[in-house]
Structure formats: structure tokens, C-alpha cells
Amino acid sequence: MSNYQGPATLIAGDSAIEVVATLSGSRSGDVRQWGGSAQTGEVGEGFLAALESGVVTIRLPDGQEGVVVATTTAIGSGRLRISGNGVIPF
């Protein structure tokens, strides 16, 4: 099992926001699962629309990236739930 907690960037379309990510991942055979949460001061409506309209990427400070599904946990909270797809980037 691997873990990451620290700064990251969520990128959706032409929009990007800086977040603090708390992520964990596990591997069972060929199946990799990873996810967690991302906290930011505020998620604007434009970024929320971008989250729903296409591919979302999380980028860590070392340049590693992963494709994610990001959903809000409570409107206005600035907290997003992250579910990763593919290679664990940490």
C-alpha cells in the first residue's frame, strides 16, 4: 500500500486548481486501486462544470500524473473525493 499527502494540482479542461491531496493506493495482482480526497479553499462553479465535462488529471509536484474522477462531498466545502484510474502516481 502506498500513500501520499501534500500539494497537488487538479486539471480539468483549461482549468486548474491547487489542492492538498490525501491519497492511498493498493494493488492486488494486476488490479490497482487508489483514491482519497483533495481540499482547496474554494471550488468555483467554472471548475465544477469542467469536472463534469471531461477528463480530470491530478498532478503531483514531482510531475507524476493520474486520471481521476473528482466529485464534491458538500457544495461550498472545497473538499473533493478523488477516485483514481490506472497506474498509481505516488
PyMOL Python script that loads the backbone (N, CA, C, O; Angstrom):
from pymol import cmd

cmd.read_pdbstr("""\
ATOM      1  N   MET A   1       0.852  -1.174   0.000  1.00  0.00           N
ATOM      2  CA  MET A   1       0.000   0.000   0.000  1.00  0.00           C
ATOM      3  C   MET A   1       0.895   1.234   0.000  1.00  0.00           C
ATOM      4  O   MET A   1       1.895   1.288   0.716  1.00  0.00           O
ATOM      5  N   SER A   2       0.532   2.207  -0.796  1.00  0.00           N
ATOM      6  CA  SER A   2       1.294   3.454  -0.842  1.00  0.00           C
ATOM      7  C   SER A   2       0.371   4.618  -0.488  1.00  0.00           C
ATOM      8  O   SER A   2      -0.844   4.554  -0.675  1.00  0.00           O
ATOM      9  N   ASN A   3       0.982   5.675   0.026  1.00  0.00           N
ATOM     10  CA  ASN A   3       0.229   6.847   0.467  1.00  0.00           C
ATOM     11  C   ASN A   3       0.909   8.118   0.006  1.00  0.00           C
ATOM     12  O   ASN A   3       2.122   8.151  -0.198  1.00  0.00           O
ATOM     13  N   TYR A   4       0.110   9.169  -0.157  1.00  0.00           N
ATOM     14  CA  TYR A   4       0.637  10.497  -0.458  1.00  0.00           C
ATOM     15  C   TYR A   4      -0.239  11.519   0.246  1.00  0.00           C
ATOM     16  O   TYR A   4      -1.467  11.442   0.201  1.00  0.00           O
ATOM     17  N   GLN A   5       0.403  12.471   0.893  1.00  0.00           N
ATOM     18  CA  GLN A   5      -0.317  13.615   1.445  1.00  0.00           C
ATOM     19  C   GLN A   5       0.519  14.849   1.173  1.00  0.00           C
ATOM     20  O   GLN A   5       1.675  14.928   1.588  1.00  0.00           O
ATOM     21  N   GLY A   6      -0.071  15.822   0.469  1.00  0.00           N
ATOM     22  CA  GLY A   6       0.655  17.040   0.168  1.00  0.00           C
ATOM     23  C   GLY A   6       0.030  17.796  -0.980  1.00  0.00           C
ATOM     24  O   GLY A   6      -1.103  17.520  -1.373  1.00  0.00           O
ATOM     25  N   PRO A   7       0.773  18.758  -1.521  1.00  0.00           N
ATOM     26  CA  PRO A   7       0.230  19.601  -2.586  1.00  0.00           C
ATOM     27  C   PRO A   7       0.053  18.835  -3.895  1.00  0.00           C
ATOM     28  O   PRO A   7       0.791  17.895  -4.193  1.00  0.00           O
ATOM     29  N   ALA A   8      -0.935  19.260  -4.661  1.00  0.00           N
ATOM     30  CA  ALA A   8      -1.196  18.681  -5.979  1.00  0.00           C
ATOM     31  C   ALA A   8      -1.997  19.700  -6.778  1.00  0.00           C
ATOM     32  O   ALA A   8      -2.495  20.688  -6.238  1.00  0.00           O
ATOM     33  N   THR A   9      -2.107  19.438  -8.065  1.00  0.00           N
ATOM     34  CA  THR A   9      -2.910  20.275  -8.952  1.00  0.00           C
ATOM     35  C   THR A   9      -3.956  19.399  -9.617  1.00  0.00           C
ATOM     36  O   THR A   9      -3.629  18.348 -10.167  1.00  0.00           O
ATOM     37  N   LEU A  10      -5.208  19.822  -9.570  1.00  0.00           N
ATOM     38  CA  LEU A  10      -6.266  19.160 -10.326  1.00  0.00           C
ATOM     39  C   LEU A  10      -6.485  19.948 -11.603  1.00  0.00           C
ATOM     40  O   LEU A  10      -6.657  21.167 -11.574  1.00  0.00           O
ATOM     41  N   ILE A  11      -6.477  19.237 -12.732  1.00  0.00           N
ATOM     42  CA  ILE A  11      -6.611  19.865 -14.041  1.00  0.00           C
ATOM     43  C   ILE A  11      -7.841  19.284 -14.728  1.00  0.00           C
ATOM     44  O   ILE A  11      -7.975  18.068 -14.865  1.00  0.00           O
ATOM     45  N   ALA A  12      -8.734  20.166 -15.156  1.00  0.00           N
ATOM     46  CA  ALA A  12      -9.940  19.762 -15.878  1.00  0.00           C
ATOM     47  C   ALA A  12     -10.122  20.730 -17.030  1.00  0.00           C
ATOM     48  O   ALA A  12     -10.398  21.911 -16.819  1.00  0.00           O
ATOM     49  N   GLY A  13      -9.968  20.236 -18.243  1.00  0.00           N
ATOM     50  CA  GLY A  13     -10.057  21.115 -19.408  1.00  0.00           C
ATOM     51  C   GLY A  13      -8.980  22.175 -19.351  1.00  0.00           C
ATOM     52  O   GLY A  13      -7.804  21.854 -19.180  1.00  0.00           O
ATOM     53  N   ASP A  14      -9.364  23.438 -19.492  1.00  0.00           N
ATOM     54  CA  ASP A  14      -8.417  24.553 -19.418  1.00  0.00           C
ATOM     55  C   ASP A  14      -8.294  25.120 -18.007  1.00  0.00           C
ATOM     56  O   ASP A  14      -7.611  26.123 -17.798  1.00  0.00           O
ATOM     57  N   SER A  15      -8.949  24.487 -17.043  1.00  0.00           N
ATOM     58  CA  SER A  15      -8.946  24.981 -15.666  1.00  0.00           C
ATOM     59  C   SER A  15      -8.049  24.130 -14.787  1.00  0.00           C
ATOM     60  O   SER A  15      -7.909  22.926 -15.003  1.00  0.00           O
ATOM     61  N   ALA A  16      -7.442  24.766 -13.792  1.00  0.00           N
ATOM     62  CA  ALA A  16      -6.612  24.049 -12.822  1.00  0.00           C
ATOM     63  C   ALA A  16      -6.775  24.704 -11.461  1.00  0.00           C
ATOM     64  O   ALA A  16      -6.923  25.922 -11.361  1.00  0.00           O
ATOM     65  N   ILE A  17      -6.748  23.882 -10.407  1.00  0.00           N
ATOM     66  CA  ILE A  17      -6.777  24.410  -9.045  1.00  0.00           C
ATOM     67  C   ILE A  17      -5.717  23.694  -8.218  1.00  0.00           C
ATOM     68  O   ILE A  17      -5.434  22.513  -8.421  1.00  0.00           O
ATOM     69  N   GLU A  18      -5.143  24.435  -7.287  1.00  0.00           N
ATOM     70  CA  GLU A  18      -4.175  23.868  -6.355  1.00  0.00           C
ATOM     71  C   GLU A  18      -4.943  23.272  -5.180  1.00  0.00           C
ATOM     72  O   GLU A  18      -5.879  23.884  -4.665  1.00  0.00           O
ATOM     73  N   VAL A  19      -4.540  22.074  -4.762  1.00  0.00           N
ATOM     74  CA  VAL A  19      -5.213  21.377  -3.671  1.00  0.00           C
ATOM     75  C   VAL A  19      -4.179  20.766  -2.731  1.00  0.00           C
ATOM     76  O   VAL A  19      -2.993  20.687  -3.052  1.00  0.00           O
ATOM     77  N   VAL A  20      -4.646  20.344  -1.586  1.00  0.00           N
ATOM     78  CA  VAL A  20      -3.871  19.474  -0.704  1.00  0.00           C
ATOM     79  C   VAL A  20      -4.543  18.113  -0.808  1.00  0.00           C
ATOM     80  O   VAL A  20      -5.714  17.962  -0.460  1.00  0.00           O
ATOM     81  N   ALA A  21      -3.795  17.123  -1.289  1.00  0.00           N
ATOM     82  CA  ALA A  21      -4.344  15.796  -1.540  1.00  0.00           C
ATOM     83  C   ALA A  21      -3.953  14.826  -0.434  1.00  0.00           C
ATOM     84  O   ALA A  21      -2.838  14.869   0.087  1.00  0.00           O
ATOM     85  N   THR A  22      -4.879  13.961  -0.090  1.00  0.00           N
ATOM     86  CA  THR A  22      -4.624  12.839   0.803  1.00  0.00           C
ATOM     87  C   THR A  22      -5.054  11.601   0.030  1.00  0.00           C
ATOM     88  O   THR A  22      -6.246  11.361  -0.158  1.00  0.00           O
ATOM     89  N   LEU A  23      -4.074  10.813  -0.418  1.00  0.00           N
ATOM     90  CA  LEU A  23      -4.336   9.696  -1.317  1.00  0.00           C
ATOM     91  C   LEU A  23      -3.726   8.413  -0.770  1.00  0.00           C
ATOM     92  O   LEU A  23      -2.702   8.444  -0.088  1.00  0.00           O
ATOM     93  N   SER A  24      -4.358   7.294  -1.073  1.00  0.00           N
ATOM     94  CA  SER A  24      -3.783   5.995  -0.752  1.00  0.00           C
ATOM     95  C   SER A  24      -4.082   5.048  -1.902  1.00  0.00           C
ATOM     96  O   SER A  24      -5.074   5.203  -2.615  1.00  0.00           O
ATOM     97  N   GLY A  25      -3.211   4.073  -2.066  1.00  0.00           N
ATOM     98  CA  GLY A  25      -3.381   3.127  -3.154  1.00  0.00           C
ATOM     99  C   GLY A  25      -3.012   1.728  -2.722  1.00  0.00           C
ATOM    100  O   GLY A  25      -2.205   1.538  -1.812  1.00  0.00           O
ATOM    101  N   SER A  26      -3.604   0.753  -3.374  1.00  0.00           N
ATOM    102  CA  SER A  26      -3.285  -0.640  -3.098  1.00  0.00           C
ATOM    103  C   SER A  26      -3.295  -1.416  -4.407  1.00  0.00           C
ATOM    104  O   SER A  26      -3.863  -0.992  -5.414  1.00  0.00           O
ATOM    105  N   ARG A  27      -2.650  -2.556  -4.349  1.00  0.00           N
ATOM    106  CA  ARG A  27      -2.564  -3.395  -5.540  1.00  0.00           C
ATOM    107  C   ARG A  27      -2.825  -4.830  -5.127  1.00  0.00           C
ATOM    108  O   ARG A  27      -2.252  -5.323  -4.156  1.00  0.00           O
ATOM    109  N   SER A  28      -3.682  -5.484  -5.860  1.00  0.00           N
ATOM    110  CA  SER A  28      -3.982  -6.888  -5.644  1.00  0.00           C
ATOM    111  C   SER A  28      -3.854  -7.573  -6.992  1.00  0.00           C
ATOM    112  O   SER A  28      -4.751  -7.485  -7.830  1.00  0.00           O
ATOM    113  N   GLY A  29      -2.730  -8.260  -7.201  1.00  0.00           N
ATOM    114  CA  GLY A  29      -2.461  -8.840  -8.510  1.00  0.00           C
ATOM    115  C   GLY A  29      -2.282  -7.736  -9.528  1.00  0.00           C
ATOM    116  O   GLY A  29      -1.451  -6.847  -9.340  1.00  0.00           O
ATOM    117  N   ASP A  30      -3.048  -7.779 -10.604  1.00  0.00           N
ATOM    118  CA  ASP A  30      -2.969  -6.747 -11.639  1.00  0.00           C
ATOM    119  C   ASP A  30      -3.934  -5.586 -11.398  1.00  0.00           C
ATOM    120  O   ASP A  30      -3.942  -4.619 -12.160  1.00  0.00           O
ATOM    121  N   VAL A  31      -4.738  -5.674 -10.350  1.00  0.00           N
ATOM    122  CA  VAL A  31      -5.733  -4.639 -10.077  1.00  0.00           C
ATOM    123  C   VAL A  31      -5.132  -3.579  -9.154  1.00  0.00           C
ATOM    124  O   VAL A  31      -4.659  -3.888  -8.061  1.00  0.00           O
ATOM    125  N   ARG A  32      -5.157  -2.332  -9.610  1.00  0.00           N
ATOM    126  CA  ARG A  32      -4.672  -1.205  -8.817  1.00  0.00           C
ATOM    127  C   ARG A  32      -5.853  -0.323  -8.459  1.00  0.00           C
ATOM    128  O   ARG A  32      -6.664   0.030  -9.316  1.00  0.00           O
ATOM    129  N   GLN A  33      -5.940   0.027  -7.197  1.00  0.00           N
ATOM    130  CA  GLN A  33      -6.990   0.934  -6.746  1.00  0.00           C
ATOM    131  C   GLN A  33      -6.337   2.067  -5.981  1.00  0.00           C
ATOM    132  O   GLN A  33      -5.443   1.836  -5.167  1.00  0.00           O
ATOM    133  N   TRP A  34      -6.773   3.277  -6.233  1.00  0.00           N
ATOM    134  CA  TRP A  34      -6.258   4.407  -5.470  1.00  0.00           C
ATOM    135  C   TRP A  34      -7.273   5.531  -5.457  1.00  0.00           C
ATOM    136  O   TRP A  34      -8.120   5.645  -6.343  1.00  0.00           O
ATOM    137  N   GLY A  35      -7.167   6.346  -4.441  1.00  0.00           N
ATOM    138  CA  GLY A  35      -8.083   7.467  -4.321  1.00  0.00           C
ATOM    139  C   GLY A  35      -7.914   8.151  -2.983  1.00  0.00           C
ATOM    140  O   GLY A  35      -6.959   7.881  -2.254  1.00  0.00           O
ATOM    141  N   GLY A  36      -8.831   9.026  -2.665  1.00  0.00           N
ATOM    142  CA  GLY A  36      -8.770   9.772  -1.417  1.00  0.00           C
ATOM    143  C   GLY A  36      -9.544  11.063  -1.537  1.00  0.00           C
ATOM    144  O   GLY A  36     -10.665  11.087  -2.043  1.00  0.00           O
ATOM    145  N   SER A  37      -8.930  12.148  -1.062  1.00  0.00           N
ATOM    146  CA  SER A  37      -9.619  13.435  -1.086  1.00  0.00           C
ATOM    147  C   SER A  37      -8.657  14.552  -1.458  1.00  0.00           C
ATOM    148  O   SER A  37      -7.437  14.405  -1.383  1.00  0.00           O
ATOM    149  N   ALA A  38      -9.240  15.662  -1.856  1.00  0.00           N
ATOM    150  CA  ALA A  38      -8.472  16.867  -2.182  1.00  0.00           C
ATOM    151  C   ALA A  38      -9.200  18.043  -1.555  1.00  0.00           C
ATOM    152  O   ALA A  38     -10.417  18.177  -1.677  1.00  0.00           O
ATOM    153  N   GLN A  39      -8.439  18.888  -0.887  1.00  0.00           N
ATOM    154  CA  GLN A  39      -9.018  20.051  -0.210  1.00  0.00           C
ATOM    155  C   GLN A  39      -8.454  21.326  -0.824  1.00  0.00           C
ATOM    156  O   GLN A  39      -7.247  21.442  -1.038  1.00  0.00           O
ATOM    157  N   THR A  40      -9.330  22.273  -1.102  1.00  0.00           N
ATOM    158  CA  THR A  40      -8.924  23.573  -1.606  1.00  0.00           C
ATOM    159  C   THR A  40      -9.763  24.638  -0.905  1.00  0.00           C
ATOM    160  O   THR A  40     -10.786  24.330  -0.294  1.00  0.00           O
ATOM    161  N   GLY A  41      -9.333  25.861  -0.995  1.00  0.00           N
ATOM    162  CA  GLY A  41     -10.087  26.932  -0.347  1.00  0.00           C
ATOM    163  C   GLY A  41     -11.501  27.038  -0.870  1.00  0.00           C
ATOM    164  O   GLY A  41     -12.451  27.163  -0.097  1.00  0.00           O
ATOM    165  N   GLU A  42     -11.640  26.989  -2.181  1.00  0.00           N
ATOM    166  CA  GLU A  42     -12.959  27.129  -2.791  1.00  0.00           C
ATOM    167  C   GLU A  42     -12.910  26.540  -4.188  1.00  0.00           C
ATOM    168  O   GLU A  42     -11.931  26.718  -4.914  1.00  0.00           O
ATOM    169  N   VAL A  43     -13.958  25.845  -4.556  1.00  0.00           N
ATOM    170  CA  VAL A  43     -14.080  25.297  -5.903  1.00  0.00           C
ATOM    171  C   VAL A  43     -15.115  26.137  -6.631  1.00  0.00           C
ATOM    172  O   VAL A  43     -16.300  26.097  -6.299  1.00  0.00           O
ATOM    173  N   GLY A  44     -14.667  26.901  -7.625  1.00  0.00           N
ATOM    174  CA  GLY A  44     -15.578  27.761  -8.372  1.00  0.00           C
ATOM    175  C   GLY A  44     -16.511  26.973  -9.268  1.00  0.00           C
ATOM    176  O   GLY A  44     -16.233  25.825  -9.614  1.00  0.00           O
ATOM    177  N   GLU A  45     -17.624  27.596  -9.642  1.00  0.00           N
ATOM    178  CA  GLU A  45     -18.606  26.933 -10.499  1.00  0.00           C
ATOM    179  C   GLU A  45     -18.019  26.546 -11.845  1.00  0.00           C
ATOM    180  O   GLU A  45     -18.375  25.506 -12.399  1.00  0.00           O
ATOM    181  N   GLY A  46     -17.117  27.374 -12.380  1.00  0.00           N
ATOM    182  CA  GLY A  46     -16.486  27.049 -13.658  1.00  0.00           C
ATOM    183  C   GLY A  46     -15.674  25.774 -13.581  1.00  0.00           C
ATOM    184  O   GLY A  46     -15.699  24.958 -14.502  1.00  0.00           O
ATOM    185  N   PHE A  47     -14.947  25.598 -12.475  1.00  0.00           N
ATOM    186  CA  PHE A  47     -14.156  24.381 -12.321  1.00  0.00           C
ATOM    187  C   PHE A  47     -15.063  23.178 -12.101  1.00  0.00           C
ATOM    188  O   PHE A  47     -14.788  22.096 -12.621  1.00  0.00           O
ATOM    189  N   LEU A  48     -16.139  23.349 -11.339  1.00  0.00           N
ATOM    190  CA  LEU A  48     -17.081  22.247 -11.140  1.00  0.00           C
ATOM    191  C   LEU A  48     -17.670  21.788 -12.467  1.00  0.00           C
ATOM    192  O   LEU A  48     -17.817  20.587 -12.696  1.00  0.00           O
ATOM    193  N   ALA A  49     -18.008  22.734 -13.343  1.00  0.00           N
ATOM    194  CA  ALA A  49     -18.529  22.381 -14.663  1.00  0.00           C
ATOM    195  C   ALA A  49     -17.479  21.621 -15.461  1.00  0.00           C
ATOM    196  O   ALA A  49     -17.806  20.665 -16.163  1.00  0.00           O
ATOM    197  N   ALA A  50     -16.205  22.044 -15.358  1.00  0.00           N
ATOM    198  CA  ALA A  50     -15.124  21.358 -16.067  1.00  0.00           C
ATOM    199  C   ALA A  50     -14.940  19.943 -15.533  1.00  0.00           C
ATOM    200  O   ALA A  50     -14.632  19.032 -16.302  1.00  0.00           O
ATOM    201  N   LEU A  51     -15.125  19.742 -14.221  1.00  0.00           N
ATOM    202  CA  LEU A  51     -15.012  18.400 -13.640  1.00  0.00           C
ATOM    203  C   LEU A  51     -16.010  17.443 -14.273  1.00  0.00           C
ATOM    204  O   LEU A  51     -15.699  16.274 -14.500  1.00  0.00           O
ATOM    205  N   GLU A  52     -17.194  17.934 -14.556  1.00  0.00           N
ATOM    206  CA  GLU A  52     -18.267  17.096 -15.080  1.00  0.00           C
ATOM    207  C   GLU A  52     -18.179  16.871 -16.578  1.00  0.00           C
ATOM    208  O   GLU A  52     -18.842  15.979 -17.108  1.00  0.00           O
ATOM    209  N   SER A  53     -17.376  17.661 -17.267  1.00  0.00           N
ATOM    210  CA  SER A  53     -17.426  17.622 -18.727  1.00  0.00           C
ATOM    211  C   SER A  53     -16.312  16.837 -19.404  1.00  0.00           C
ATOM    212  O   SER A  53     -16.329  16.704 -20.627  1.00  0.00           O
ATOM    213  N   GLY A  54     -15.353  16.317 -18.663  1.00  0.00           N
ATOM    214  CA  GLY A  54     -14.286  15.613 -19.366  1.00  0.00           C
ATOM    215  C   GLY A  54     -13.274  14.977 -18.439  1.00  0.00           C
ATOM    216  O   GLY A  54     -13.554  14.699 -17.274  1.00  0.00           O
ATOM    217  N   VAL A  55     -12.100  14.757 -18.979  1.00  0.00           N
ATOM    218  CA  VAL A  55     -11.018  14.093 -18.261  1.00  0.00           C
ATOM    219  C   VAL A  55     -10.452  15.018 -17.191  1.00  0.00           C
ATOM    220  O   VAL A  55     -10.201  16.197 -17.442  1.00  0.00           O
ATOM    221  N   VAL A  56     -10.256  14.473 -16.002  1.00  0.00           N
ATOM    222  CA  VAL A  56      -9.653  15.209 -14.894  1.00  0.00           C
ATOM    223  C   VAL A  56      -8.340  14.519 -14.545  1.00  0.00           C
ATOM    224  O   VAL A  56      -8.280  13.295 -14.430  1.00  0.00           O
ATOM    225  N   THR A  57      -7.297  15.314 -14.380  1.00  0.00           N
ATOM    226  CA  THR A  57      -5.967  14.797 -14.062  1.00  0.00           C
ATOM    227  C   THR A  57      -5.500  15.395 -12.752  1.00  0.00           C
ATOM    228  O   THR A  57      -5.734  16.572 -12.475  1.00  0.00           O
ATOM    229  N   ILE A  58      -4.829  14.569 -11.939  1.00  0.00           N
ATOM    230  CA  ILE A  58      -4.162  15.091 -10.757  1.00  0.00           C
ATOM    231  C   ILE A  58      -2.662  15.041 -11.032  1.00  0.00           C
ATOM    232  O   ILE A  58      -2.135  14.023 -11.480  1.00  0.00           O
ATOM    233  N   ARG A  59      -1.987  16.151 -10.759  1.00  0.00           N
ATOM    234  CA  ARG A  59      -0.538  16.239 -10.982  1.00  0.00           C
ATOM    235  C   ARG A  59       0.141  16.512  -9.643  1.00  0.00           C
ATOM    236  O   ARG A  59      -0.215  17.452  -8.933  1.00  0.00           O
ATOM    237  N   LEU A  60       1.120  15.679  -9.313  1.00  0.00           N
ATOM    238  CA  LEU A  60       1.886  15.850  -8.084  1.00  0.00           C
ATOM    239  C   LEU A  60       3.109  16.714  -8.358  1.00  0.00           C
ATOM    240  O   LEU A  60       3.487  16.883  -9.517  1.00  0.00           O
ATOM    241  N   PRO A  61       3.739  17.269  -7.318  1.00  0.00           N
ATOM    242  CA  PRO A  61       4.874  18.175  -7.521  1.00  0.00           C
ATOM    243  C   PRO A  61       6.042  17.568  -8.303  1.00  0.00           C
ATOM    244  O   PRO A  61       6.791  18.298  -8.952  1.00  0.00           O
ATOM    245  N   ASP A  62       6.206  16.240  -8.249  1.00  0.00           N
ATOM    246  CA  ASP A  62       7.304  15.604  -8.983  1.00  0.00           C
ATOM    247  C   ASP A  62       6.968  15.360 -10.450  1.00  0.00           C
ATOM    248  O   ASP A  62       7.767  14.776 -11.181  1.00  0.00           O
ATOM    249  N   GLY A  63       5.776  15.810 -10.888  1.00  0.00           N
ATOM    250  CA  GLY A  63       5.376  15.665 -12.283  1.00  0.00           C
ATOM    251  C   GLY A  63       4.554  14.424 -12.574  1.00  0.00           C
ATOM    252  O   GLY A  63       4.001  14.297 -13.666  1.00  0.00           O
ATOM    253  N   GLN A  64       4.462  13.505 -11.624  1.00  0.00           N
ATOM    254  CA  GLN A  64       3.646  12.306 -11.831  1.00  0.00           C
ATOM    255  C   GLN A  64       2.183  12.711 -11.947  1.00  0.00           C
ATOM    256  O   GLN A  64       1.723  13.616 -11.251  1.00  0.00           O
ATOM    257  N   GLU A  65       1.455  12.032 -12.835  1.00  0.00           N
ATOM    258  CA  GLU A  65       0.049  12.352 -13.069  1.00  0.00           C
ATOM    259  C   GLU A  65      -0.790  11.096 -13.081  1.00  0.00           C
ATOM    260  O   GLU A  65      -0.293   9.999 -13.334  1.00  0.00           O
ATOM    261  N   GLY A  66      -2.068  11.270 -12.803  1.00  0.00           N
ATOM    262  CA  GLY A  66      -3.025  10.189 -12.905  1.00  0.00           C
ATOM    263  C   GLY A  66      -4.382  10.736 -13.284  1.00  0.00           C
ATOM    264  O   GLY A  66      -4.719  11.874 -12.956  1.00  0.00           O
ATOM    265  N   VAL A  67      -5.161   9.922 -13.977  1.00  0.00           N
ATOM    266  CA  VAL A  67      -6.521  10.296 -14.365  1.00  0.00           C
ATOM    267  C   VAL A  67      -7.442   9.957 -13.201  1.00  0.00           C
ATOM    268  O   VAL A  67      -7.349   8.875 -12.620  1.00  0.00           O
ATOM    269  N   VAL A  68      -8.334  10.889 -12.863  1.00  0.00           N
ATOM    270  CA  VAL A  68      -9.224  10.698 -11.719  1.00  0.00           C
ATOM    271  C   VAL A  68     -10.661  11.068 -12.047  1.00  0.00           C
ATOM    272  O   VAL A  68     -10.941  11.760 -13.026  1.00  0.00           O
ATOM    273  N   VAL A  69     -11.546  10.594 -11.216  1.00  0.00           N
ATOM    274  CA  VAL A  69     -12.912  11.094 -11.150  1.00  0.00           C
ATOM    275  C   VAL A  69     -12.960  11.893  -9.860  1.00  0.00           C
ATOM    276  O   VAL A  69     -12.634  11.372  -8.794  1.00  0.00           O
ATOM    277  N   ALA A  70     -13.361  13.146  -9.945  1.00  0.00           N
ATOM    278  CA  ALA A  70     -13.428  14.016  -8.771  1.00  0.00           C
ATOM    279  C   ALA A  70     -14.862  14.477  -8.586  1.00  0.00           C
ATOM    280  O   ALA A  70     -15.477  15.012  -9.508  1.00  0.00           O
ATOM    281  N   THR A  71     -15.389  14.266  -7.392  1.00  0.00           N
ATOM    282  CA  THR A  71     -16.752  14.688  -7.087  1.00  0.00           C
ATOM    283  C   THR A  71     -16.755  15.509  -5.805  1.00  0.00           C
ATOM    284  O   THR A  71     -15.914  15.307  -4.929  1.00  0.00           O
ATOM    285  N   THR A  72     -17.695  16.423  -5.699  1.00  0.00           N
ATOM    286  CA  THR A  72     -17.788  17.235  -4.487  1.00  0.00           C
ATOM    287  C   THR A  72     -18.407  16.412  -3.371  1.00  0.00           C
ATOM    288  O   THR A  72     -19.263  15.561  -3.613  1.00  0.00           O
ATOM    289  N   THR A  73     -17.963  16.674  -2.138  1.00  0.00           N
ATOM    290  CA  THR A  73     -18.551  15.991  -0.987  1.00  0.00           C
ATOM    291  C   THR A  73     -19.649  16.840  -0.363  1.00  0.00           C
ATOM    292  O   THR A  73     -20.629  16.306   0.157  1.00  0.00           O
ATOM    293  N   ALA A  74     -19.490  18.151  -0.411  1.00  0.00           N
ATOM    294  CA  ALA A  74     -20.520  19.077   0.078  1.00  0.00           C
ATOM    295  C   ALA A  74     -20.306  20.403  -0.642  1.00  0.00           C
ATOM    296  O   ALA A  74     -19.211  20.965  -0.599  1.00  0.00           O
ATOM    297  N   ILE A  75     -21.319  20.892  -1.286  1.00  0.00           N
ATOM    298  CA  ILE A  75     -21.194  22.130  -2.052  1.00  0.00           C
ATOM    299  C   ILE A  75     -20.707  23.250  -1.137  1.00  0.00           C
ATOM    300  O   ILE A  75     -21.244  23.469  -0.051  1.00  0.00           O
ATOM    301  N   GLY A  76     -19.685  23.945  -1.601  1.00  0.00           N
ATOM    302  CA  GLY A  76     -19.124  25.049  -0.841  1.00  0.00           C
ATOM    303  C   GLY A  76     -18.051  24.658   0.162  1.00  0.00           C
ATOM    304  O   GLY A  76     -17.452  25.528   0.794  1.00  0.00           O
ATOM    305  N   SER A  77     -17.796  23.338   0.320  1.00  0.00           N
ATOM    306  CA  SER A  77     -16.815  22.892   1.314  1.00  0.00           C
ATOM    307  C   SER A  77     -15.383  22.968   0.805  1.00  0.00           C
ATOM    308  O   SER A  77     -14.450  23.015   1.607  1.00  0.00           O
ATOM    309  N   GLY A  78     -15.185  22.980  -0.514  1.00  0.00           N
ATOM    310  CA  GLY A  78     -13.842  22.952  -1.074  1.00  0.00           C
ATOM    311  C   GLY A  78     -13.204  21.581  -0.999  1.00  0.00           C
ATOM    312  O   GLY A  78     -12.019  21.441  -1.302  1.00  0.00           O
ATOM    313  N   ARG A  79     -13.955  20.569  -0.605  1.00  0.00           N
ATOM    314  CA  ARG A  79     -13.433  19.205  -0.482  1.00  0.00           C
ATOM    315  C   ARG A  79     -13.971  18.359  -1.635  1.00  0.00           C
ATOM    316  O   ARG A  79     -15.166  18.364  -1.932  1.00  0.00           O
ATOM    317  N   LEU A  80     -13.061  17.641  -2.267  1.00  0.00           N
ATOM    318  CA  LEU A  80     -13.423  16.772  -3.385  1.00  0.00           C
ATOM    319  C   LEU A  80     -13.025  15.340  -3.065  1.00  0.00           C
ATOM    320  O   LEU A  80     -11.996  15.103  -2.431  1.00  0.00           O
ATOM    321  N   ARG A  81     -13.823  14.402  -3.493  1.00  0.00           N
ATOM    322  CA  ARG A  81     -13.491  12.989  -3.389  1.00  0.00           C
ATOM    323  C   ARG A  81     -12.797  12.595  -4.693  1.00  0.00           C
ATOM    324  O   ARG A  81     -13.263  12.936  -5.780  1.00  0.00           O
ATOM    325  N   ILE A  82     -11.688  11.881  -4.575  1.00  0.00           N
ATOM    326  CA  ILE A  82     -10.874  11.502  -5.732  1.00  0.00           C
ATOM    327  C   ILE A  82     -10.873   9.988  -5.874  1.00  0.00           C
ATOM    328  O   ILE A  82     -10.653   9.273  -4.896  1.00  0.00           O
ATOM    329  N   SER A  83     -11.115   9.496  -7.077  1.00  0.00           N
ATOM    330  CA  SER A  83     -11.037   8.079  -7.384  1.00  0.00           C
ATOM    331  C   SER A  83     -10.139   7.919  -8.596  1.00  0.00           C
ATOM    332  O   SER A  83     -10.449   8.427  -9.673  1.00  0.00           O
ATOM    333  N   GLY A  84      -9.019   7.209  -8.423  1.00  0.00           N
ATOM    334  CA  GLY A  84      -8.034   7.111  -9.488  1.00  0.00           C
ATOM    335  C   GLY A  84      -8.262   5.956 -10.434  1.00  0.00           C
ATOM    336  O   GLY A  84      -8.970   4.994 -10.133  1.00  0.00           O
ATOM    337  N   ASN A  85      -7.632   6.088 -11.594  1.00  0.00           N
ATOM    338  CA  ASN A  85      -7.741   5.099 -12.649  1.00  0.00           C
ATOM    339  C   ASN A  85      -6.355   4.842 -13.210  1.00  0.00           C
ATOM    340  O   ASN A  85      -5.655   5.787 -13.575  1.00  0.00           O
ATOM    341  N   GLY A  86      -5.942   3.584 -13.288  1.00  0.00           N
ATOM    342  CA  GLY A  86      -4.652   3.267 -13.892  1.00  0.00           C
ATOM    343  C   GLY A  86      -3.511   3.263 -12.895  1.00  0.00           C
ATOM    344  O   GLY A  86      -3.707   3.014 -11.706  1.00  0.00           O
ATOM    345  N   VAL A  87      -2.325   3.540 -13.391  1.00  0.00           N
ATOM    346  CA  VAL A  87      -1.105   3.476 -12.594  1.00  0.00           C
ATOM    347  C   VAL A  87      -1.173   4.458 -11.424  1.00  0.00           C
ATOM    348  O   VAL A  87      -1.575   5.609 -11.596  1.00  0.00           O
ATOM    349  N   ILE A  88      -0.782   4.001 -10.247  1.00  0.00           N
ATOM    350  CA  ILE A  88      -0.760   4.845  -9.052  1.00  0.00           C
ATOM    351  C   ILE A  88       0.395   5.834  -9.195  1.00  0.00           C
ATOM    352  O   ILE A  88       1.538   5.405  -9.351  1.00  0.00           O
ATOM    353  N   PRO A  89       0.135   7.152  -9.146  1.00  0.00           N
ATOM    354  CA  PRO A  89       1.182   8.142  -9.425  1.00  0.00           C
ATOM    355  C   PRO A  89       2.027   8.562  -8.221  1.00  0.00           C
ATOM    356  O   PRO A  89       2.691   9.598  -8.263  1.00  0.00           O
ATOM    357  N   PHE A  90       2.008   7.778  -7.163  1.00  0.00           N
ATOM    358  CA  PHE A  90       2.795   8.141  -5.978  1.00  0.00           C
ATOM    359  C   PHE A  90       3.404   6.904  -5.362  1.00  0.00           C
ATOM    360  O   PHE A  90       4.103   6.997  -4.353  1.00  0.00           O
TER     361      PHE A  90
END
""", "prot")
cmd.dss("prot")
cmd.show_as("cartoon", "prot")
cmd.util.cbc("prot")
cmd.orient("prot")
